[in-house]
Amino acid sequence: MSVLLIFEQKDVRPWADILSAKLAPAIVEVYPNVENAESVEFVICWKPPENLLSQFPNIKVIQSVGASVDHIVYTQNISKSTIITRIVDPKLSQDMFEFVLMAVLNQLKNVKTYSYQQSVGIWKQHQYKSINETTVAILGLGAIGAYTAKKFAQMGFKVKGWSKSEKNIINIESFYGNNSLGSCLKNADFLINLLPLTEKTKEILNKENLQKLPPNAFLINVGRGEHLVDSDLIDLLDSSCLSGALLDVFRTEPLPKDHAFWSHPNIQISPHIASLTNIKNATEQIAENFKRHLNNKELLNQVIIP
């Protein structure tokens, strides 16, 4: 039996070094250098190329090195008997909250505007909003979304949340189901997307839904690039239906050099860094799951695929 690492858009070297030590004496290989495809049982991956895992007929476990598994579920033809697991780390939630808080406060206090004014030598004051005057709507109230919503509420923001099923979170006005999305978006100054990617949430950030926000609302997408209809966002910004957007995730990563997002004055871009996996914490979870796999025990953080 061997363990295979398959990484796209992420440096595999530090992971391979740590896991080779933690999983010894197991054979740890790094794709595409695989001695025997049939011996691969335990795959550790991030964004494997489409249908690549079909090359390995005896996979028992697929371990994502992040909190999401959509990069596996929607790109691979996986046997129902294969166990899929993910990383669950409180640090991911805190890091995500810090990132989106930064984005909200920068917008509230006109930081981008003043940065531009400094570059051209303009001294001009602008009005700003305070925390207790500001409503934040969060799409997705899973582990990270619920944590983020609670932290915003504790700071004094008015917080709404929307999810596929009913949630009861103190100080959060919660909505669920397709019919209530508009009510969640109404009067929201900021829309933060933290949804998982599913067939039902794909392209949920479209013109029809985003137009339910009030004028000058600001979009923060830290979910998945496929949640957003790119052309719809540009149209809404160009027609002043939204004040701006901060995007950390994209349909194609790295974002192509000729993409319109790069040059749009009301779009801020970050390279998928809102909440980065902590290698030390993640490899400890992976090592524990590998040990459990060897001993036929239930694995940590399994994901049930409908």
Buried (B, 14 or more C-beta within 10 A) or exposed (E): EBBBBBBBEBEBEEBBEBBBEBBEEBBBBBBEEBEEEEBBBBBBBBBBEEEBBEEBEEBBBBBBBBBBBBBBBBBBEBEEEBBBBBBBBEBBBBBBBBBBBEBBEBBBBBBBBBEEBEEEEEEEEEEEEEBEEBBBBBBBBBBBBBBBBBBBBEBEBBBBBBBBEEBEBEEBBBBBEEEBBBBBBEEBBBBBBBBBBBEEBBEBBBEEBBBBBEEEBBBBBBBBBBBBBBEBBBBBBEEEBBBBBBBBBBBEEEBEEEBEBEEBEBBBBEEBEBBBBBBEBBBBBBBBBBEBBEEEEEBBBEBEEE
